[in-house]
Amino acid sequence: MELIVSTVKGLTENLLQKQRTDYDQVIEKLFSEVSGLEDFPSIPNPQLEECAIQLWNWAVTKNVGTTISKNLKAKVRHVACSLLYCSEPENPPEGVIRKQILSLETLYAQLTSRGDGAADITSSKGDVEKDLIRIISCQAESALVQGNNHDAVVYMQRCKDMLQRLPKDTAYLSIMCYNFGIDTYNLKKFEESAFWLSQSYAIGKMNVKYAPGSEVQAKVLRLLASVYLEWDCQRFQEKALSAVSLANKEFTSASGLYLKIRILVRCGASDDHIRAGLNEMLEAKVSLEVCLSTVKLLMSEDREVLTFDYLKRVCQHFESSPDLGTALVLHIELLLQKGRELLAKQKIEDIITGHYTGKQLTPQALTRLHVMLWDKASKHFEAKNYSEALQWYNYSLSFFKAGQTEPNSAKLQRNRASCFLMLKQLEKAKEAIKEAERCDPDSIFTQFSVYKIAVQENNVEKAVEAVNAMGRLSKSPSASEDGLLVSENAASNLLSLAAQIALENEQQETAMKALGSLCENSKDESQVLTALRNVDMEVLLPYLKMALQKVSHQSRLTAEKRTEEANWFRKIAWNSALQCESCPDRMRDFFVLSYQLSQLCPPDRTLLMGQKTCLLMAAAASLELCRKSPHSGQTENLTQALEHIQICWEVWKTLKASGSFPKDPTDTLLLLYEFEARAKLNDPKVETVLESVLELEHVETKVVETIAALAMEPPAHYPLLCKKALRVALSLHRKQPQPVSVSPLRKCVHSLIKLSLPSGVSEVEARVLEEVWDYYEEALSVIAAPDDFPEMETLWLLTRAWNTGVLLYSLAQYPEAERWCGLAMSFIRHLGSLQESYETKMSGLYTEILDRLDRAKKNLIMEE
């Protein structure tokens, strides 16, 4: 037990020391030590009792102006209560009860009920009230925390009643009410906050001798004024002004004077009333910083005239202050905000004059001014007011010493150079960039400016030199003028922009160099593609062909370097081809170049796949050219397509030998392209290609139908091959279990009938008639689906069959004529809206034909 007492006493003494920073550690140790007292019996100990009283008083006085958390304060109070409780016997006498918190009310009631010894009772009551006021104030605090403001008010009123006998607790209660006011203010409970702050001030006035002091009272009143301001400015205008005025009488402070101006402005007071408050502020000799905050407040509330008038007086008042520049810069900033540029320029020129006559701005104020000047210049530049932009940049330049070397100076010179370029003042631009190079030669932005001037001068050598420097600098990011690293993306953007500038100035060689550097250094493929879209493909194509020749025949290149270069140009050719969808000839040339460049690289599966795609696309582009211009360079384009196809077959065979490609359509595509090319070249091998198509493991109906169409697409004309393909297609259609639509089958039958029974013939072979009859039967088998069998198609079949019957009748082939006319009549019932009219018309004709057939047959018999 003695050890615990000694430990607690030492920790208490440590906690009571002033200027401590480790309160939390001491409190936690005390809390831990006291927790062990529960295991010991209650033994009276004056030392523990003394520690308890000291700790309780410390916790209460630390309720204002410290960084100790509420949790730690609660732990200190808990320690105090525990120590007091453990130091007392189970049945304490009256003297001990006085000090027990939970028994104070009982003791107070006992003393009050006694009738004898009035003086002694009064003295005892006073002793008890000293402790009771602490307990009741804590009850008030507890009630408020729980949201029960009414109970808190009742408890505090009891405390106030005791103050007449306990004047020394005036400051304690006043500060507690102030804390209540802060807590309720933070919860936006303005009415409750105003009450507690008023109570705090009123309690402080009850006994000036023991009050918190005028500075604290002023603090209470300022917060009360702020509460009225935020609660309802218009409604409580007078109360807010009264509170802040009273605060300033209690203790004049910058915050109180500023608050008064804030209230006046928010309440819409006249300029005269506000001006009086501003005079009061200047007379009180507040700091320049407070005055400038007031200026900003006035401007934010649109009191422009008052703002500039007061700012002028502030500048005069602080004329000898080393911080006057801050006010001058703010004046310029506000003038610019209000669009008063001419006056702002005059102020700037005055500052420049002062800069060279011993009235320099502080570094902070000068930096702020530079920011404003550059911002104004930038806005004028964006608006294409280049002369104005240059003037604002020149203002900034005026503050730099001659020969001064720093990144900001370089950036300023680059900005000036941009203005000169836009104003077509090339020599001045060169002077500015020369200065920028002197200040920061290793900046990619400086080299970009050098490049722009070189392009303007049509100096290809200088431009290429600058591009090379930009490419080199983009690989090793360096600090920019803002102290940040230049990102790879920013460097790539500059290279892309460099290419665009050269193209706009029709300097193709320089543009190609910039593009080359971009492609070499940029990891963003989309950016490279975007840059290539801006390039005239007619310019890029010879550039890539030249690159192919150089890479192919450069003997000094190592194998690794040749592969690297070839791969880089190959990607350029590939991406360029993708940009030429509307121009098949360029697309073909770029794909061929990409293939040729890939041949300089070690072959692997991925590379071979790329070669195959290039050759397929090149062949497709050549065939597309034939379709678009059937009479221009037809043979040459078709021959080129065949060459690409033959090479692609070889590449494809090599690929298939390296593994399986179960769903790859390359075989089919190559056969289709080869069939089209040979058919249009009238190549006898075209039939062999068709056989190869039919020998594929899985032949799709669509492929065979495409072959049929290609066989008859001019200049190709292979009706027999077309019919062969169509018959295969018809067979494939029949094999389908239940086709979703009969439309493909119907079209196939239509084409076969059209090919077999061409219009305008004078005779038809019996074999052909039988073949066509089978097609008609196929049509009749699917005509039952009217949605997929248009009425006009039915009419076309009817007409062809009828005309065939008429032709046979003219050739005296009467039985066959009757048969075909009858076939035509069988289609009438499948007509829709036309059925009635055609039935009437054709029935009569059919009867007439039958009659003629009968007469013709009789005549034939008679002649025999």
ZIQUIHU-V35030 format. One record per backbone hydrogen bond with DSSP energy under -1.0 kcal/mol. CO is the residue of the C=O (numbers start at 1). NH is the residue of the N-H. E is the energy in kcal/mol with one decimal. If there is no record, write none. Layout:
co/nh/e
CO/NH/E
CO/NH/E
This chain:
co/nh/e
1/5/-2.5
2/6/-2.7
3/7/-2.4
4/8/-3.0
5/9/-2.5
6/10/-2.2
7/11/-2.5
8/12/-2.4
9/13/-2.2
10/14/-2.0
11/15/-2.3
12/16/-1.9
22/26/-1.7
23/27/-2.8
24/28/-2.2
25/29/-1.9
26/30/-2.4
27/31/-2.7
28/32/-2.1
29/33/-2.5
30/34/-2.6
31/35/-1.5
33/36/-1.2
34/37/-1.8
36/39/-1.3
37/40/-1.8
45/49/-2.2
46/50/-2.5
47/51/-2.3
48/52/-2.5
49/53/-2.1
50/54/-2.4
51/55/-2.7
52/56/-2.3
53/57/-2.4
54/58/-2.1
55/59/-2.3
56/60/-2.0
57/61/-2.4
58/62/-1.5
60/63/-1.4
69/73/-2.0
70/74/-2.4
71/75/-1.7
72/76/-2.0
73/77/-2.2
74/78/-2.3
75/79/-2.3
76/80/-2.4
77/81/-2.6
78/82/-2.5
79/83/-2.6
80/84/-2.2
81/85/-2.4
82/86/-2.4
83/87/-1.2
85/88/-1.1
86/43/-1.5
93/97/-2.2
94/98/-1.5
96/99/-1.5
97/100/-1.4
101/104/-1.0
103/107/-2.6
104/108/-2.9
105/109/-2.1
106/110/-2.1
107/111/-2.5
108/112/-2.0
109/113/-1.7
117/121/-2.5
118/122/-2.5
119/123/-2.2
120/124/-2.5
121/125/-3.1
122/126/-2.2
123/127/-1.8
124/128/-2.5
125/129/-2.9
126/130/-1.3
128/132/-3.0
129/133/-2.8
131/135/-2.0
132/136/-3.0
133/137/-1.9
134/138/-1.9
135/139/-2.1
136/140/-2.4
137/141/-2.2
138/142/-2.7
139/143/-2.6
140/144/-2.3
141/145/-2.3
142/146/-1.7
143/148/-3.0
144/147/-1.8
147/149/-1.1
148/152/-1.7
149/153/-2.2
150/154/-2.0
151/155/-2.7
152/156/-2.3
153/157/-2.0
154/158/-1.7
155/159/-1.8
156/160/-2.4
157/161/-2.0
158/162/-1.3
162/165/-1.5
162/166/-1.4
166/169/-2.0
167/170/-1.8
169/173/-2.5
170/174/-2.6
171/175/-2.6
172/176/-1.9
173/177/-2.5
174/178/-1.9
175/179/-2.4
176/180/-2.1
177/181/-2.4
178/182/-2.1
179/183/-2.6
180/184/-2.5
181/185/-1.9
182/186/-2.5
184/189/-2.8
185/188/-1.9
188/190/-1.4
189/193/-2.5
190/194/-2.8
191/195/-1.8
192/196/-2.4
193/197/-2.5
194/198/-2.1
195/199/-2.4
196/200/-2.4
197/201/-2.2
198/202/-2.7
199/203/-3.0
200/204/-2.0
201/205/-1.3
203/206/-1.1
210/171/-1.0
213/217/-2.4
214/218/-2.5
215/219/-1.6
216/220/-2.2
217/221/-2.3
218/222/-2.4
219/223/-1.9
220/224/-2.1
221/225/-2.5
222/226/-2.1
223/227/-2.3
224/228/-2.1
225/229/-2.1
226/230/-2.4
227/231/-2.4
228/232/-1.9
232/236/-2.7
236/240/-2.7
237/241/-2.5
238/242/-2.7
239/243/-2.5
240/244/-2.3
241/245/-2.4
242/246/-2.3
243/247/-2.1
244/248/-2.3
245/249/-1.5
246/250/-2.3
247/251/-2.8
253/257/-2.2
254/258/-2.5
255/259/-2.1
256/260/-1.9
257/261/-1.7
258/262/-2.4
259/263/-2.5
260/264/-2.5
261/265/-2.7
262/266/-2.5
263/267/-2.2
264/269/-2.8
265/268/-1.4
270/274/-2.2
271/275/-3.2
272/276/-2.0
273/277/-1.6
274/278/-2.3
275/279/-2.4
276/280/-2.1
277/281/-1.7
278/282/-2.2
279/283/-2.6
280/284/-1.5
281/286/-1.3
282/285/-1.3
287/291/-1.9
288/292/-2.6
289/293/-1.9
290/294/-2.0
291/295/-1.9
292/296/-2.2
293/297/-2.0
294/298/-2.5
295/299/-2.4
296/300/-2.3
297/301/-1.1
298/303/-2.4
299/302/-1.8
303/307/-2.5
304/308/-2.4
305/309/-2.1
306/310/-2.6
307/311/-2.7
308/312/-2.0
309/313/-1.6
310/314/-2.5
311/315/-2.4
312/316/-1.8
313/317/-2.7
314/318/-2.3
316/319/-1.2
318/321/-1.8
321/324/-1.6
323/326/-1.5
324/328/-2.0
325/329/-2.7
326/330/-1.9
327/331/-2.3
328/332/-2.0
329/333/-2.5
330/334/-2.5
331/335/-2.2
332/336/-2.3
333/337/-2.0
334/338/-1.7
335/340/-2.9
336/339/-1.5
339/341/-1.3
340/344/-1.9
341/345/-2.8
342/346/-1.7
343/347/-2.1
344/348/-2.4
345/349/-2.7
346/350/-2.0
347/351/-2.1
348/352/-2.4
349/353/-2.3
350/354/-2.5
351/355/-2.1
352/356/-1.1
354/357/-1.2
354/359/-3.2
362/366/-2.7
363/367/-2.3
364/368/-2.1
365/369/-2.2
366/370/-2.6
367/371/-2.2
368/372/-1.9
369/373/-2.6
370/374/-2.7
371/375/-2.2
372/376/-2.4
373/377/-2.3
374/378/-2.8
375/379/-2.0
376/380/-2.0
377/381/-2.3
378/382/-2.5
379/383/-1.6
380/385/-3.2
381/384/-1.8
384/386/-1.2
385/389/-2.4
386/390/-2.3
387/391/-1.9
388/392/-2.0
389/393/-2.1
390/394/-2.4
391/395/-1.8
392/396/-1.5
393/397/-2.2
394/398/-1.5
396/399/-1.6
397/400/-1.9
401/404/-2.0
406/410/-1.7
407/411/-2.5
408/412/-2.4
409/413/-2.2
410/414/-2.2
411/415/-2.4
412/416/-2.2
413/417/-2.5
414/418/-2.2
415/419/-1.7
416/420/-2.5
417/421/-2.6
418/422/-2.0
419/423/-1.7
420/425/-3.1
421/424/-1.4
425/429/-1.9
426/430/-2.3
427/431/-2.0
428/432/-2.2
429/433/-2.4
430/434/-2.2
431/435/-1.8
432/436/-1.9
433/437/-2.7
434/438/-1.7
435/439/-1.9
436/440/-2.9
440/443/-1.1
443/447/-2.0
444/448/-1.7
445/449/-1.8
446/450/-2.2
447/451/-2.3
448/452/-2.3
449/453/-1.9
450/454/-2.2
451/455/-2.4
452/456/-2.0
453/457/-2.0
454/459/-3.0
458/460/-1.2
459/463/-2.4
460/464/-2.8
461/465/-2.1
462/466/-2.1
463/467/-2.4
464/468/-2.6
465/469/-1.8
466/470/-2.4
467/471/-2.6
468/472/-2.2
469/473/-2.7
470/474/-2.0
478/486/-1.6
480/483/-1.8
484/480/-3.2
487/491/-2.1
488/492/-2.4
489/493/-2.3
490/494/-1.8
491/495/-2.0
492/496/-2.6
493/497/-2.5
494/498/-2.4
495/499/-2.0
496/500/-2.0
497/501/-2.5
498/502/-2.0
499/503/-2.3
500/504/-2.4
501/505/-1.3
502/507/-3.0
503/506/-1.7
507/511/-2.2
508/512/-2.7
509/513/-1.7
510/514/-2.2
511/515/-2.7
512/516/-2.6
513/517/-2.3
514/518/-2.4
515/519/-3.0
516/520/-1.9
517/521/-1.8
518/522/-2.9
524/528/-1.8
525/529/-2.6
526/530/-2.4
527/531/-2.2
528/532/-2.4
529/533/-1.8
532/535/-1.4
536/539/-1.5
536/540/-1.9
537/541/-2.5
539/543/-1.2
540/544/-2.3
541/545/-2.3
542/546/-2.5
543/547/-2.0
544/548/-2.3
545/549/-2.0
546/550/-2.5
547/551/-2.7
548/552/-2.2
549/553/-2.0
553/555/-1.2
554/557/-1.1
558/562/-2.8
559/563/-2.2
560/564/-2.1
561/565/-2.8
562/566/-2.9
563/567/-2.6
564/568/-1.9
565/569/-2.4
566/570/-2.5
567/571/-2.1
568/572/-1.6
569/573/-2.6
570/574/-2.6
571/575/-2.9
572/576/-2.3
573/577/-2.2
574/578/-1.6
577/580/-1.7
580/583/-1.8
583/587/-2.3
584/588/-2.6
585/589/-2.1
586/590/-2.6
587/591/-2.3
588/592/-2.6
589/593/-2.3
590/594/-2.5
591/595/-2.2
592/596/-2.8
593/597/-2.6
594/598/-1.8
595/599/-1.2
597/600/-1.4
598/601/-1.6
604/608/-2.7
605/609/-2.1
606/610/-2.0
607/611/-2.3
608/612/-2.8
609/613/-2.2
610/614/-2.4
611/615/-2.5
612/616/-2.4
613/617/-2.7
614/618/-2.3
615/619/-2.4
616/620/-2.6
617/621/-2.3
618/622/-2.1
619/623/-2.2
620/624/-2.2
621/625/-2.0
622/626/-1.5
623/627/-1.7
624/628/-2.2
625/629/-2.7
629/632/-1.4
633/637/-2.4
634/638/-2.4
635/639/-2.6
636/640/-2.5
637/641/-2.3
638/642/-2.3
639/643/-2.2
640/644/-2.5
641/645/-2.4
642/646/-2.7
643/647/-2.2
644/648/-2.3
645/649/-2.2
646/650/-1.4
647/651/-2.3
648/652/-2.8
649/653/-2.2
650/654/-2.0
651/655/-2.2
652/656/-2.7
653/657/-1.6
655/658/-1.4
661/664/-1.3
665/669/-2.6
666/670/-2.9
667/671/-2.1
668/672/-2.4
669/673/-2.9
670/674/-2.6
671/675/-2.7
672/676/-2.4
673/677/-2.4
674/678/-2.8
675/679/-2.7
676/680/-2.1
677/681/-1.3
678/683/-3.1
683/686/-1.8
685/689/-1.7
686/690/-1.8
687/691/-2.1
688/692/-2.0
689/693/-1.9
690/694/-2.3
691/695/-1.2
693/696/-1.4
700/704/-1.7
701/705/-2.5
702/706/-2.1
703/707/-2.2
704/708/-2.2
705/709/-2.1
706/710/-2.7
707/711/-2.0
709/712/-1.1
711/718/-2.2
713/716/-2.1
718/722/-2.4
719/723/-2.8
720/724/-2.3
721/725/-2.4
722/726/-2.6
723/727/-2.5
724/728/-1.8
725/729/-2.3
726/730/-2.8
727/731/-2.3
728/732/-2.4
729/733/-2.4
730/734/-2.2
731/735/-1.4
742/746/-3.0
743/747/-2.5
744/748/-2.0
745/749/-2.5
746/750/-2.6
747/751/-2.4
748/752/-2.2
749/753/-2.5
750/754/-2.5
751/755/-2.5
752/756/-2.1
753/757/-2.8
765/769/-2.2
766/770/-2.1
767/771/-1.8
768/772/-2.9
769/773/-2.4
770/774/-1.7
771/775/-1.3
772/776/-2.2
773/777/-2.2
774/778/-1.8
775/779/-2.1
776/780/-2.7
777/781/-1.5
779/783/-1.1
782/785/-1.5
784/786/-1.1
785/788/-1.0
790/794/-1.7
791/795/-2.4
792/796/-2.1
793/797/-2.2
794/798/-2.5
795/799/-2.7
796/800/-2.4
797/801/-2.3
798/802/-2.6
799/803/-2.9
800/804/-1.9
801/805/-2.0
802/806/-2.4
803/807/-2.4
804/808/-2.4
805/809/-2.1
806/810/-2.1
807/811/-1.2
808/813/-2.9
809/812/-1.6
812/814/-1.3
813/817/-2.3
814/818/-2.8
815/819/-2.0
816/820/-2.3
817/821/-2.3
818/822/-2.2
819/823/-1.8
820/824/-2.1
821/825/-2.2
822/826/-1.4
824/827/-1.4
825/828/-1.2
827/830/-1.4
828/831/-1.8
832/835/-1.3
834/838/-2.3
835/839/-2.5
836/840/-2.1
837/841/-2.1
838/842/-2.9
839/843/-1.9
840/844/-1.2
841/845/-1.4
842/846/-3.2
843/847/-2.4
844/848/-2.3
845/849/-2.8
846/850/-2.4
847/851/-2.5
848/852/-2.4
849/853/-2.6
850/854/-2.4
851/855/-2.3
852/856/-2.8
853/857/-2.4
854/858/-2.2
855/859/-2.8
856/860/-1.9
857/861/-1.9
858/862/-2.7
859/863/-2.4
860/864/-1.4
